[in-house]
């Protein structure tokens, strides 16, 4: 998703110390100092005293507690009246939801909320906050996963606009790695490097084609043509993708995703490498193959 497609609008802080922000898609954000008055006004005037499923962040300088609630008003009222020893001096709260009450909101699904809560705990940790909450990973259906993955991108965008985070998992996972570092990594893994150049190498007696790919909506596009395509068709070699944890994928695996051998009669074959929280996939058309086991750096 691009910044243009997501959009961003922020209102000035009002007399009650409330700042409102939103994307043009679905997310709504309220940010205010620790105040029952501010919370009551939002609840009465904007949430209509209805249950609004939300994620929230209690902030104390560089310390954060992240939670989720079906009724965020009731939960925050508890935080205001009851001192939590984990973050007893919190001074500011950020609330995020999709602007819809429980009867209509996709965040009414507790599994979805808890998965996002777990993600936000990790995201704020990546940004060097002291995270005093935990959260837990959830088992998602295909529909839930699609929704959560899309929402993460929107959350990243909104939180960056708010100046709360600057580092993101997707960018860390997909950033290009300098080839000299890749070469050191291969040597560290006991690989025998016989030849090495910007686009081609010979490793353990096998020809390896080096391609970082071009960023597209479907992932990092890698185009096979001419000698590169011929090598793929014969299955002789491997593809090295110098991004994130660095992938070294045997052509035999790429052949699986291309499928029908008649496709090699085309001038070019475009595959897409996509990085996910779980690992990485290669896709061609409607075919997808998991290639996570070919990372040179294993988590």
Beta strands, then each sheet from edge to edge (+ up, - down):
strand 1: 9-10
strand 2: 19-22
strand 3: 28-33
strand 4: 54-60
strand 5: 63-69
strand 6: 92-97
strand 7: 130-131
strand 8: 193-196
strand 9: 200-203
strand 10: 206-210
strand 11: 214-216
strand 12: 219-225
strand 13: 238-241
strand 14: 247-250
strand 15: 268-275
strand 16: 280-284
strand 17: 287-290
sheet 1: 1+ 2- 3+ 6- 4+ 5- 7-
sheet 2: 8+ 9- 10+ 13+ 14-
sheet 3: 11+ 12- 15+ 16- 17+
end
